[in-house]
Amino acid sequence: MGVEGDFLVFDSGELINFDKTDKTALSVADSWLVENGRVRSLDKHFQRFEKWVTSIEDFPQGLMQNFFDAVKDRLPTEGEWFPRIEFRQHSKLGDRLFLRIRRSPERTPSVTLWSYPEPDPREQPEIKGPDLSLCQQIRRKANLHGADEAVLLDEDGFIADGALSSILWWRGDVLCAPDESTQWLDSITRKELFNLATQAGYQTVSEKCKPEDLNGLEIWSASSLQGVRGVDHWGELKVGGLQKLSSFRKRLALLGEQIR
């Protein structure tokens, strides 16, 4: 079992301790919440990570699955954790796969949003990794403005993404999220929520919206760490009530499965 602070490299078929001071830029990253050995959609995280990595690097057949098996064996089964798998190019050992074991940051039931005042600055918004440090910086700017998360807008002011989350909203009994006209990360939690909404008999829609178009609506922020949180403040926007949040948080929690 890993311990807090472990930084491990996949080498010769196993995960071994690696130099924590390595500053090689992230090419790809993925992370998820582990609660007492339970994880939501872990296989989907592995599939997404593999898709991103293999678009950059050709690994021998079977290597990615061996890496995922080794990762599962290292994940803690007690407590709350937020591990991250990484692909780094040009590290001290060359192009390699890594696992970082981390304690889960604080989680909260609600969130205050702040609209980032410049057009979405991400260079590769459809892959988690290259822009991760930038997104963390943008979130810190949100913190300075009294908010928990920043919302990224395109050059015309339409909602693209949260800095480290997905943004969703309800129009009556229709669950909505940004459409393909803006670039957003392929969010596993967004897909989970859309699937749960469909199973519960609700419609789901992707649409092009500006923040002011959401006045009076129930708005959510979703991520693998936080699950789904209700938005309680967003600048001058009048945020609607959170009538559907509680039931969907319960449904989302039921998706967790034991690692082993």
N, C-alpha and C positions, 0 to 999 in steps of 0.2 A: 504494500500500500504506500502511495506517495504521502509525503508530508508537506506542510505549507512551505512554499518557497522553492520546491523542487523545479529544476529546469533540466529536462531530459532530451537527449538526442537519440534518434532511431539509427542504430549502427549495427551492422552484421546481424540483423533480425531481432534486436532487443533494444530496450530503452535504457540508456545509461546517463549518469549525471554529466552535465555539461557546464561550461563556463558561463555564469550568470552575467558577466560583464560584456558578453558579445553584443555589439550594437548594430549588427547587420539589419538592414531595413526589411520589414515584413513584405513578403510577396503575396501570401494568402494566410488568413487566420479564420478560425471558427471557435465558438465557445458555447457553453450551455450550462444550465443550473443542475446541480446534483443535490437532491434532498434525501438524506439517509438512504443512499443507494438507488434512488429513483430518478429517472430522467425522462423528459418528454422528447419523443421523436429523435432519439440518438442516431438511428440508422439514416434518417434524412439529413442530419448534420454531416455524417460521414459521406453520404452521396454528394451533397453540395460541395464539400471540401474537395473531394476527389475530382469533381467536374472542373472546379476552378484550377486545381493544381495541374491536371493533365492537359489543360489548355495552354500551359506554360512549359511543362516538362514531361518528357516521355520516361516513365519508370518501368522497370521490368515487370512483366505480368505477375500478379499476385503480391507485389510488394506493398501496395496500398492496403490490401486486406490484412496482411501480416501486421502492418502498422496499427490499423484499427483494433485488431485483436489484442495487441500489446497495450494499447491505450486503455481498453476496457479492463484489462487485468490490473492496471495501476490506479483506476479511479477509486477514491475513498467510498466506503459504504456507510459511514456514520458522519453526521453533521451536514452542514451546508457548504458547498464548494462551487467554484466557477472556473473549471479548468479550460485551457485554451490549447488547441492544436495549431501548429504553425508550419508553413513552408518558407524557408529562407534561402535565397540564392546568395552565393558567394560568402557563406559563413566561413569560419576558420577551417571547417571540414568540407567545404564545397557546398553544393546544393543539397540541403538536408531537411528532413521532417523532425519536428520537435513537439514535446508536450510540456506545458507549464501548469503545475498544480497550484491553484490559488484559492484562498478562502473567499466565500461569497461576500460581495459588498452589501451594504445595507439595502434592504428592499422596502418600498413604501407603497401604500394603497392608492395614493393620488399623486398628481404631478402638475407643476406649473410650467407652461411653455413660454418661449420667447422666440419671435421671428428673427432669424439672422438677417441683418439689413442689406447684405450683399448677395448677388446671385450665387447659387450653389457652386462652391469652389472645388468640389471633388473632381479629380482627374479620371478615376476609375470607379464610379459609384456602384457598378454592378458586381464588384468583387470586394469582399471584406479583406482588408489587409493594407493595400498601398496607401489608402487615405485614413487609416485608423487613427494615427497620431494627430492628423489635422482635425478629425471629428472630435477627438478628445479635447483639443484646444478650443474648438467652437463651443463645446458644452461648458468648458470652464468660463468662457465669456458669458454664457447664459447665466451661470452661477453668480457672476458679478452684477448681473441685472436682476437678481432675486428670483431666478427661475431654476428649474431642475434639468430642463432639456431645451435644446434649440431646434427650431423647425427650419429646414432648408427649402428655399423657394427658387424656382427657375428665373431666368432673366425677365420674364413677364409677370412675375409675382405669384405663379401657381405653385401649390404645395408639391414638393418632391418626396421628402423623407424627413424623419427626425435625424439629428446628428448620430445618435446611437439607438434609434428605435424606428418603428413604423407608426404612422399616424392613420387612424381610422375614425369614422363618424357614422352616426345613425340619422337617416332621414325617415322618420316614422319607424316602420318595421323593416327598413332596408339598410343593411350594413354596407358602408361605402369605404373606398380607399382610392388613392391616386391612380390614374390610368397610365397607359404606356407613353403618353405624350411627355411625361417627365421621367427622369431616370431615378429609379429607386432600387435598393438592394432586394434581392430575392429572399424575402423574409419567411422563415419557417413558421413563426408565430402568427403572422398575418394569414398564412394558408390554413393553419389550425383553426383560427377564429372564423374564417370564411366557411370552412367545412362544418364547424359546429353550428354556425348560423343556418346553413342549408339543412342540416339534420334536424334542427329545431323548427323548420318550416318557414324561416325567413329568407328573403331575397338578398343577394349580394350584387354589388355594382362597383365597377371601377369608373371614376369620373374625374374630370379636370376642374379643380376648384382653387380659389384663393381663400385665405383665412377669413376674410369678411363674408364669404359665402356660407360660412358655418355658424353664423350668429344664431344663438338660441338652441343649437343642436348638442346632443350628447356626443362627446369626443373622447377617444381613447388613444393611449400611447402603448405600444406593444413591443416586447423584446423577449429574447430567450432568458435573460436574467430576471426581469421584473414580471414576466407574464403579461397581464394586461392591467393597466392603471387608468383610472378616470382622470380627465383633465379638469382641474378646479379653477384655474386662471390661465388666460392667454392674452396678455396686453389689454387693449380696450375692448376685446371681443366679449360679448355676453355669452357665457358658456351655459349650456342647458343642464338639466338634472341627469343623474346617473341611474336611471331606472333599470337598465339591463345589465349593468356591470357585475353585480353580485352573482347572478346565475351563471354568467359566462366564466367568471373566475373559478367557480366550483367545477364547471364542465372541463375547463382547461386543466385543472389539477388532476382530474381523473385520467388524463392521458399519460401520466407518469408511469413508467415501467421499471421494474428492478433490473439493474445492470447485470447481475449474475446471482 
